[in-house]
Amino acid sequence: MSKVRLTQVKSGIGRPKRQKDTLTALGFKRLNQTIEVELNPAIAGMVNAVKHLLKIEEL
């Protein structure tokens, strides 16, 4: 599996609860936070659900 760097670039405020919960499950706590995760099917599905709030970079 490959690693990806995810940066939250848009706020979860005003978004559906499901999207807010997905951001929390990915490990985001604040805006402009960057995390690196191992890309597996579960993580890929979560990233796809909130891709409009994230900046995604392949490593």
mmCIF file of the N, C-alpha and C atoms, coordinates in Angstrom:
data_MODEL
# 
_entry.id   MODEL 
# 
loop_
_atom_site.group_PDB 
_atom_site.id 
_atom_site.type_symbol 
_atom_site.label_atom_id 
_atom_site.label_alt_id 
_atom_site.label_comp_id 
_atom_site.label_asym_id 
_atom_site.label_entity_id 
_atom_site.label_seq_id 
_atom_site.pdbx_PDB_ins_code 
_atom_site.Cartn_x 
_atom_site.Cartn_y 
_atom_site.Cartn_z 
_atom_site.occupancy 
_atom_site.B_iso_or_equiv 
_atom_site.pdbx_formal_charge 
_atom_site.auth_seq_id 
_atom_site.auth_comp_id 
_atom_site.auth_asym_id 
_atom_site.auth_atom_id 
_atom_site.pdbx_PDB_model_num 
ATOM 1   N N  . MET A 1 1  ? 0.832   -1.185 0.000  1.00 0.00 ? 1  MET A N  1 
ATOM 2   C CA . MET A 1 1  ? 0.000   0.000  0.000  1.00 0.00 ? 1  MET A CA 1 
ATOM 3   C C  . MET A 1 1  ? 0.879   1.252  0.000  1.00 0.00 ? 1  MET A C  1 
ATOM 4   N N  . SER A 1 2  ? 0.327   2.326  -0.538 1.00 0.00 ? 2  SER A N  1 
ATOM 5   C CA . SER A 1 2  ? 1.078   3.575  -0.596 1.00 0.00 ? 2  SER A CA 1 
ATOM 6   C C  . SER A 1 2  ? 0.663   4.496  0.551  1.00 0.00 ? 2  SER A C  1 
ATOM 7   N N  . LYS A 1 3  ? 1.495   5.465  0.805  1.00 0.00 ? 3  LYS A N  1 
ATOM 8   C CA . LYS A 1 3  ? 1.185   6.459  1.831  1.00 0.00 ? 3  LYS A CA 1 
ATOM 9   C C  . LYS A 1 3  ? 0.679   7.715  1.130  1.00 0.00 ? 3  LYS A C  1 
ATOM 10  N N  . VAL A 1 4  ? -0.207  8.417  1.807  1.00 0.00 ? 4  VAL A N  1 
ATOM 11  C CA . VAL A 1 4  ? -0.695  9.700  1.304  1.00 0.00 ? 4  VAL A CA 1 
ATOM 12  C C  . VAL A 1 4  ? -0.621  10.723 2.419  1.00 0.00 ? 4  VAL A C  1 
ATOM 13  N N  . ARG A 1 5  ? -0.433  11.968 2.020  1.00 0.00 ? 5  ARG A N  1 
ATOM 14  C CA . ARG A 1 5  ? -0.433  13.084 2.963  1.00 0.00 ? 5  ARG A CA 1 
ATOM 15  C C  . ARG A 1 5  ? -1.741  13.833 2.761  1.00 0.00 ? 5  ARG A C  1 
ATOM 16  N N  . LEU A 1 6  ? -2.499  13.969 3.828  1.00 0.00 ? 6  LEU A N  1 
ATOM 17  C CA . LEU A 1 6  ? -3.797  14.631 3.782  1.00 0.00 ? 6  LEU A CA 1 
ATOM 18  C C  . LEU A 1 6  ? -3.735  15.915 4.596  1.00 0.00 ? 6  LEU A C  1 
ATOM 19  N N  . THR A 1 7  ? -4.245  16.996 4.019  1.00 0.00 ? 7  THR A N  1 
ATOM 20  C CA . THR A 1 7  ? -4.316  18.277 4.711  1.00 0.00 ? 7  THR A CA 1 
ATOM 21  C C  . THR A 1 7  ? -5.752  18.763 4.650  1.00 0.00 ? 7  THR A C  1 
ATOM 22  N N  . GLN A 1 8  ? -6.320  19.102 5.800  1.00 0.00 ? 8  GLN A N  1 
ATOM 23  C CA . GLN A 1 8  ? -7.681  19.628 5.828  1.00 0.00 ? 8  GLN A CA 1 
ATOM 24  C C  . GLN A 1 8  ? -7.617  21.098 5.442  1.00 0.00 ? 8  GLN A C  1 
ATOM 25  N N  . VAL A 1 9  ? -8.241  21.456 4.310  1.00 0.00 ? 9  VAL A N  1 
ATOM 26  C CA . VAL A 1 9  ? -8.178  22.828 3.817  1.00 0.00 ? 9  VAL A CA 1 
ATOM 27  C C  . VAL A 1 9  ? -9.507  23.562 3.947  1.00 0.00 ? 9  VAL A C  1 
ATOM 28  N N  . LYS A 1 10 ? -10.601 22.831 4.212  1.00 0.00 ? 10 LYS A N  1 
ATOM 29  C CA . LYS A 1 10 ? -11.898 23.460 4.429  1.00 0.00 ? 10 LYS A CA 1 
ATOM 30  C C  . LYS A 1 10 ? -12.476 22.957 5.740  1.00 0.00 ? 10 LYS A C  1 
ATOM 31  N N  . SER A 1 11 ? -13.259 23.803 6.373  1.00 0.00 ? 11 SER A N  1 
ATOM 32  C CA . SER A 1 11 ? -13.826 23.495 7.673  1.00 0.00 ? 11 SER A CA 1 
ATOM 33  C C  . SER A 1 11 ? -14.969 22.492 7.578  1.00 0.00 ? 11 SER A C  1 
ATOM 34  N N  . GLY A 1 12 ? -15.159 21.759 8.666  1.00 0.00 ? 12 GLY A N  1 
ATOM 35  C CA . GLY A 1 12 ? -16.283 20.839 8.767  1.00 0.00 ? 12 GLY A CA 1 
ATOM 36  C C  . GLY A 1 12 ? -17.540 21.510 9.287  1.00 0.00 ? 12 GLY A C  1 
ATOM 37  N N  . ILE A 1 13 ? -17.439 22.792 9.647  1.00 0.00 ? 13 ILE A N  1 
ATOM 38  C CA . ILE A 1 13 ? -18.600 23.519 10.160 1.00 0.00 ? 13 ILE A CA 1 
ATOM 39  C C  . ILE A 1 13 ? -19.643 23.633 9.049  1.00 0.00 ? 13 ILE A C  1 
ATOM 40  N N  . GLY A 1 14 ? -20.880 23.326 9.403  1.00 0.00 ? 14 GLY A N  1 
ATOM 41  C CA . GLY A 1 14 ? -21.962 23.420 8.434  1.00 0.00 ? 14 GLY A CA 1 
ATOM 42  C C  . GLY A 1 14 ? -22.095 22.199 7.539  1.00 0.00 ? 14 GLY A C  1 
ATOM 43  N N  . ARG A 1 15 ? -21.238 21.217 7.746  1.00 0.00 ? 15 ARG A N  1 
ATOM 44  C CA . ARG A 1 15 ? -21.291 19.979 6.954  1.00 0.00 ? 15 ARG A CA 1 
ATOM 45  C C  . ARG A 1 15 ? -22.162 18.963 7.680  1.00 0.00 ? 15 ARG A C  1 
ATOM 46  N N  . PRO A 1 16 ? -22.658 17.957 6.950  1.00 0.00 ? 16 PRO A N  1 
ATOM 47  C CA . PRO A 1 16 ? -23.444 16.910 7.607  1.00 0.00 ? 16 PRO A CA 1 
ATOM 48  C C  . PRO A 1 16 ? -22.630 16.182 8.681  1.00 0.00 ? 16 PRO A C  1 
ATOM 49  N N  . LYS A 1 17 ? -23.319 15.675 9.682  1.00 0.00 ? 17 LYS A N  1 
ATOM 50  C CA . LYS A 1 17 ? -22.660 14.987 10.794 1.00 0.00 ? 17 LYS A CA 1 
ATOM 51  C C  . LYS A 1 17 ? -21.789 13.843 10.300 1.00 0.00 ? 17 LYS A C  1 
ATOM 52  N N  . ARG A 1 18 ? -22.219 13.157 9.276  1.00 0.00 ? 18 ARG A N  1 
ATOM 53  C CA . ARG A 1 18 ? -21.457 12.027 8.746  1.00 0.00 ? 18 ARG A CA 1 
ATOM 54  C C  . ARG A 1 18 ? -20.070 12.482 8.244  1.00 0.00 ? 18 ARG A C  1 
ATOM 55  N N  . GLN A 1 19 ? -20.016 13.634 7.586  1.00 0.00 ? 19 GLN A N  1 
ATOM 56  C CA . GLN A 1 19 ? -18.731 14.152 7.112  1.00 0.00 ? 19 GLN A CA 1 
ATOM 57  C C  . GLN A 1 19 ? -17.859 14.610 8.277  1.00 0.00 ? 19 GLN A C  1 
ATOM 58  N N  . LYS A 1 20 ? -18.455 15.234 9.283  1.00 0.00 ? 20 LYS A N  1 
ATOM 59  C CA . LYS A 1 20 ? -17.693 15.644 10.467 1.00 0.00 ? 20 LYS A CA 1 
ATOM 60  C C  . LYS A 1 20 ? -17.101 14.421 11.164 1.00 0.00 ? 20 LYS A C  1 
ATOM 61  N N  . ASP A 1 21 ? -17.909 13.369 11.289 1.00 0.00 ? 21 ASP A N  1 
ATOM 62  C CA . ASP A 1 21 ? -17.441 12.143 11.932 1.00 0.00 ? 21 ASP A CA 1 
ATOM 63  C C  . ASP A 1 21 ? -16.315 11.488 11.126 1.00 0.00 ? 21 ASP A C  1 
ATOM 64  N N  . THR A 1 22 ? -16.395 11.575 9.808  1.00 0.00 ? 22 THR A N  1 
ATOM 65  C CA . THR A 1 22 ? -15.345 11.010 8.952  1.00 0.00 ? 22 THR A CA 1 
ATOM 66  C C  . THR A 1 22 ? -14.027 11.758 9.152  1.00 0.00 ? 22 THR A C  1 
ATOM 67  N N  . LEU A 1 23 ? -14.091 13.091 9.250  1.00 0.00 ? 23 LEU A N  1 
ATOM 68  C CA . LEU A 1 23 ? -12.876 13.870 9.504  1.00 0.00 ? 23 LEU A CA 1 
ATOM 69  C C  . LEU A 1 23 ? -12.248 13.467 10.832 1.00 0.00 ? 23 LEU A C  1 
ATOM 70  N N  . THR A 1 24 ? -13.081 13.295 11.849 1.00 0.00 ? 24 THR A N  1 
ATOM 71  C CA . THR A 1 24 ? -12.592 12.884 13.167 1.00 0.00 ? 24 THR A CA 1 
ATOM 72  C C  . THR A 1 24 ? -11.978 11.490 13.104 1.00 0.00 ? 24 THR A C  1 
ATOM 73  N N  . ALA A 1 25 ? -12.614 10.581 12.377 1.00 0.00 ? 25 ALA A N  1 
ATOM 74  C CA . ALA A 1 25 ? -12.114 9.208  12.259 1.00 0.00 ? 25 ALA A CA 1 
ATOM 75  C C  . ALA A 1 25 ? -10.773 9.167  11.537 1.00 0.00 ? 25 ALA A C  1 
ATOM 76  N N  . LEU A 1 26 ? -10.569 10.091 10.606 1.00 0.00 ? 26 LEU A N  1 
ATOM 77  C CA . LEU A 1 26 ? -9.277  10.166 9.919  1.00 0.00 ? 26 LEU A CA 1 
ATOM 78  C C  . LEU A 1 26 ? -8.193  10.738 10.827 1.00 0.00 ? 26 LEU A C  1 
ATOM 79  N N  . GLY A 1 27 ? -8.595  11.438 11.888 1.00 0.00 ? 27 GLY A N  1 
ATOM 80  C CA . GLY A 1 27 ? -7.623  11.965 12.838 1.00 0.00 ? 27 GLY A CA 1 
ATOM 81  C C  . GLY A 1 27 ? -7.458  13.470 12.809 1.00 0.00 ? 27 GLY A C  1 
ATOM 82  N N  . PHE A 1 28 ? -8.335  14.169 12.090 1.00 0.00 ? 28 PHE A N  1 
ATOM 83  C CA . PHE A 1 28 ? -8.227  15.628 12.023 1.00 0.00 ? 28 PHE A CA 1 
ATOM 84  C C  . PHE A 1 28 ? -8.860  16.257 13.249 1.00 0.00 ? 28 PHE A C  1 
ATOM 85  N N  . LYS A 1 29 ? -8.150  17.256 13.808 1.00 0.00 ? 29 LYS A N  1 
ATOM 86  C CA . LYS A 1 29 ? -8.656  17.978 14.970 1.00 0.00 ? 29 LYS A CA 1 
ATOM 87  C C  . LYS A 1 29 ? -8.832  19.463 14.678 1.00 0.00 ? 29 LYS A C  1 
ATOM 88  N N  . ARG A 1 30 ? -8.141  19.981 13.656 1.00 0.00 ? 30 ARG A N  1 
ATOM 89  C CA . ARG A 1 30 ? -8.231  21.409 13.358 1.00 0.00 ? 30 ARG A CA 1 
ATOM 90  C C  . ARG A 1 30 ? -7.926  21.658 11.875 1.00 0.00 ? 30 ARG A C  1 
ATOM 91  N N  . LEU A 1 31 ? -8.265  22.826 11.419 1.00 0.00 ? 31 LEU A N  1 
ATOM 92  C CA . LEU A 1 31 ? -8.051  23.237 10.041 1.00 0.00 ? 31 LEU A CA 1 
ATOM 93  C C  . LEU A 1 31 ? -6.549  23.355 9.760  1.00 0.00 ? 31 LEU A C  1 
ATOM 94  N N  . ASN A 1 32 ? -6.158  23.056 8.549  1.00 0.00 ? 32 ASN A N  1 
ATOM 95  C CA . ASN A 1 32 ? -4.760  23.091 8.076  1.00 0.00 ? 32 ASN A CA 1 
ATOM 96  C C  . ASN A 1 32 ? -3.870  22.054 8.744  1.00 0.00 ? 32 ASN A C  1 
ATOM 97  N N  . GLN A 1 33 ? -4.459  21.079 9.417  1.00 0.00 ? 33 GLN A N  1 
ATOM 98  C CA . GLN A 1 33 ? -3.678  19.996 10.003 1.00 0.00 ? 33 GLN A CA 1 
ATOM 99  C C  . GLN A 1 33 ? -3.310  19.005 8.903  1.00 0.00 ? 33 GLN A C  1 
ATOM 100 N N  . THR A 1 34 ? -2.094  18.482 8.945  1.00 0.00 ? 34 THR A N  1 
ATOM 101 C CA . THR A 1 34 ? -1.628  17.512 7.966  1.00 0.00 ? 34 THR A CA 1 
ATOM 102 C C  . THR A 1 34 ? -1.347  16.194 8.658  1.00 0.00 ? 34 THR A C  1 
ATOM 103 N N  . ILE A 1 35 ? -1.811  15.104 8.036  1.00 0.00 ? 35 ILE A N  1 
ATOM 104 C CA . ILE A 1 35 ? -1.533  13.768 8.545  1.00 0.00 ? 35 ILE A CA 1 
ATOM 105 C C  . ILE A 1 35 ? -1.053  12.905 7.394  1.00 0.00 ? 35 ILE A C  1 
ATOM 106 N N  . GLU A 1 36 ? -0.259  11.903 7.718  1.00 0.00 ? 36 GLU A N  1 
ATOM 107 C CA . GLU A 1 36 ? 0.183   10.921 6.727  1.00 0.00 ? 36 GLU A CA 1 
ATOM 108 C C  . GLU A 1 36 ? -0.395  9.581  7.128  1.00 0.00 ? 36 GLU A C  1 
ATOM 109 N N  . VAL A 1 37 ? -1.070  8.936  6.181  1.00 0.00 ? 37 VAL A N  1 
ATOM 110 C CA . VAL A 1 37 ? -1.711  7.651  6.458  1.00 0.00 ? 37 VAL A CA 1 
ATOM 111 C C  . VAL A 1 37 ? -1.362  6.648  5.380  1.00 0.00 ? 37 VAL A C  1 
ATOM 112 N N  . GLU A 1 38 ? -1.390  5.377  5.752  1.00 0.00 ? 38 GLU A N  1 
ATOM 113 C CA . GLU A 1 38 ? -1.212  4.270  4.828  1.00 0.00 ? 38 GLU A CA 1 
ATOM 114 C C  . GLU A 1 38 ? -2.542  4.084  4.108  1.00 0.00 ? 38 GLU A C  1 
ATOM 115 N N  . LEU A 1 39 ? -2.520  4.101  2.785  1.00 0.00 ? 39 LEU A N  1 
ATOM 116 C CA . LEU A 1 39 ? -3.757  4.016  2.016  1.00 0.00 ? 39 LEU A CA 1 
ATOM 117 C C  . LEU A 1 39 ? -4.194  2.566  1.875  1.00 0.00 ? 39 LEU A C  1 
ATOM 118 N N  . ASN A 1 40 ? -5.335  2.239  2.476  1.00 0.00 ? 40 ASN A N  1 
ATOM 119 C CA . ASN A 1 40 ? -5.951  0.927  2.316  1.00 0.00 ? 40 ASN A CA 1 
ATOM 120 C C  . ASN A 1 40 ? -7.399  1.181  1.895  1.00 0.00 ? 40 ASN A C  1 
ATOM 121 N N  . PRO A 1 41 ? -8.155  0.156  1.549  1.00 0.00 ? 41 PRO A N  1 
ATOM 122 C CA . PRO A 1 41 ? -9.523  0.392  1.060  1.00 0.00 ? 41 PRO A CA 1 
ATOM 123 C C  . PRO A 1 41 ? -10.411 1.164  2.035  1.00 0.00 ? 41 PRO A C  1 
ATOM 124 N N  . ALA A 1 42 ? -10.271 0.935  3.337  1.00 0.00 ? 42 ALA A N  1 
ATOM 125 C CA . ALA A 1 42 ? -11.097 1.641  4.319  1.00 0.00 ? 42 ALA A CA 1 
ATOM 126 C C  . ALA A 1 42 ? -10.754 3.129  4.345  1.00 0.00 ? 42 ALA A C  1 
ATOM 127 N N  . ILE A 1 43 ? -9.470  3.445  4.394  1.00 0.00 ? 43 ILE A N  1 
ATOM 128 C CA . ILE A 1 43 ? -9.034  4.848  4.417  1.00 0.00 ? 43 ILE A CA 1 
ATOM 129 C C  . ILE A 1 43 ? -9.397  5.522  3.101  1.00 0.00 ? 43 ILE A C  1 
ATOM 130 N N  . ALA A 1 44 ? -9.230  4.811  1.979  1.00 0.00 ? 44 ALA A N  1 
ATOM 131 C CA . ALA A 1 44 ? -9.556  5.377  0.669  1.00 0.00 ? 44 ALA A CA 1 
ATOM 132 C C  . ALA A 1 44 ? -11.028 5.754  0.593  1.00 0.00 ? 44 ALA A C  1 
ATOM 133 N N  . GLY A 1 45 ? -11.899 4.945  1.170  1.00 0.00 ? 45 GLY A N  1 
ATOM 134 C CA . GLY A 1 45 ? -13.323 5.251  1.179  1.00 0.00 ? 45 GLY A CA 1 
ATOM 135 C C  . GLY A 1 45 ? -13.634 6.477  2.008  1.00 0.00 ? 45 GLY A C  1 
ATOM 136 N N  . MET A 1 46 ? -12.966 6.617  3.161  1.00 0.00 ? 46 MET A N  1 
ATOM 137 C CA . MET A 1 46 ? -13.186 7.788  4.006  1.00 0.00 ? 46 MET A CA 1 
ATOM 138 C C  . MET A 1 46 ? -12.677 9.049  3.312  1.00 0.00 ? 46 MET A C  1 
ATOM 139 N N  . VAL A 1 47 ? -11.509 8.955  2.682  1.00 0.00 ? 47 VAL A N  1 
ATOM 140 C CA . VAL A 1 47 ? -10.944 10.106 1.977  1.00 0.00 ? 47 VAL A CA 1 
ATOM 141 C C  . VAL A 1 47 ? -11.867 10.517 0.837  1.00 0.00 ? 47 VAL A C  1 
ATOM 142 N N  . ASN A 1 48 ? -12.408 9.542  0.116  1.00 0.00 ? 48 ASN A N  1 
ATOM 143 C CA . ASN A 1 48 ? -13.312 9.835  -0.993 1.00 0.00 ? 48 ASN A CA 1 
ATOM 144 C C  . ASN A 1 48 ? -14.571 10.554 -0.520 1.00 0.00 ? 48 ASN A C  1 
ATOM 145 N N  . ALA A 1 49 ? -15.044 10.233 0.678  1.00 0.00 ? 49 ALA A N  1 
ATOM 146 C CA . ALA A 1 49 ? -16.267 10.848 1.205  1.00 0.00 ? 49 ALA A CA 1 
ATOM 147 C C  . ALA A 1 49 ? -16.084 12.322 1.558  1.00 0.00 ? 49 ALA A C  1 
ATOM 148 N N  . VAL A 1 50 ? -14.856 12.733 1.886  1.00 0.00 ? 50 VAL A N  1 
ATOM 149 C CA . VAL A 1 50 ? -14.611 14.128 2.285  1.00 0.00 ? 50 VAL A CA 1 
ATOM 150 C C  . VAL A 1 50 ? -13.512 14.774 1.438  1.00 0.00 ? 50 VAL A C  1 
ATOM 151 N N  . LYS A 1 51 ? -13.315 14.282 0.213  1.00 0.00 ? 51 LYS A N  1 
ATOM 152 C CA . LYS A 1 51 ? -12.229 14.791 -0.627 1.00 0.00 ? 51 LYS A CA 1 
ATOM 153 C C  . LYS A 1 51 ? -12.360 16.282 -0.961 1.00 0.00 ? 51 LYS A C  1 
ATOM 154 N N  . HIS A 1 52 ? -13.586 16.816 -0.891 1.00 0.00 ? 52 HIS A N  1 
ATOM 155 C CA . HIS A 1 52 ? -13.795 18.241 -1.153 1.00 0.00 ? 52 HIS A CA 1 
ATOM 156 C C  . HIS A 1 52 ? -13.307 19.117 -0.001 1.00 0.00 ? 52 HIS A C  1 
ATOM 157 N N  . LEU A 1 53 ? -12.966 18.521 1.125  1.00 0.00 ? 53 LEU A N  1 
ATOM 158 C CA . LEU A 1 53 ? -12.462 19.271 2.284  1.00 0.00 ? 53 LEU A CA 1 
ATOM 159 C C  . LEU A 1 53 ? -10.953 19.102 2.459  1.00 0.00 ? 53 LEU A C  1 
ATOM 160 N N  . LEU A 1 54 ? -10.342 18.242 1.646  1.00 0.00 ? 54 LEU A N  1 
ATOM 161 C CA . LEU A 1 54 ? -8.949  17.864 1.839  1.00 0.00 ? 54 LEU A CA 1 
ATOM 162 C C  . LEU A 1 54 ? -8.084  18.206 0.636  1.00 0.00 ? 54 LEU A C  1 
ATOM 163 N N  . LYS A 1 55 ? -6.785  18.342 0.910  1.00 0.00 ? 55 LYS A N  1 
ATOM 164 C CA . LYS A 1 55 ? -5.768  18.370 -0.144 1.00 0.00 ? 55 LYS A CA 1 
ATOM 165 C C  . LYS A 1 55 ? -5.032  17.043 -0.008 1.00 0.00 ? 55 LYS A C  1 
ATOM 166 N N  . ILE A 1 56 ? -4.921  16.294 -1.105 1.00 0.00 ? 56 ILE A N  1 
ATOM 167 C CA . ILE A 1 56 ? -4.363  14.948 -1.070 1.00 0.00 ? 56 ILE A CA 1 
ATOM 168 C C  . ILE A 1 56 ? -3.083  14.914 -1.899 1.00 0.00 ? 56 ILE A C  1 
ATOM 169 N N  . GLU A 1 57 ? -2.008  14.386 -1.291 1.00 0.00 ? 57 GLU A N  1 
ATOM 170 C CA . GLU A 1 57 ? -0.712  14.256 -1.974 1.00 0.00 ? 57 GLU A CA 1 
ATOM 171 C C  . GLU A 1 57 ? -0.207  12.831 -1.840 1.00 0.00 ? 57 GLU A C  1 
ATOM 172 N N  . GLU A 1 58 ? 0.193   12.231 -2.949 1.00 0.00 ? 58 GLU A N  1 
ATOM 173 C CA . GLU A 1 58 ? 0.803   10.902 -2.923 1.00 0.00 ? 58 GLU A CA 1 
ATOM 174 C C  . GLU A 1 58 ? 2.245   11.036 -2.431 1.00 0.00 ? 58 GLU A C  1 
ATOM 175 N N  . LEU A 1 59 ? 2.706   10.069 -1.655 1.00 0.00 ? 59 LEU A N  1 
ATOM 176 C CA . LEU A 1 59 ? 4.105   10.071 -1.174 1.00 0.00 ? 59 LEU A CA 1 
ATOM 177 C C  . LEU A 1 59 ? 4.882   8.970  -1.840 1.00 0.00 ? 59 LEU A C  1 
# 
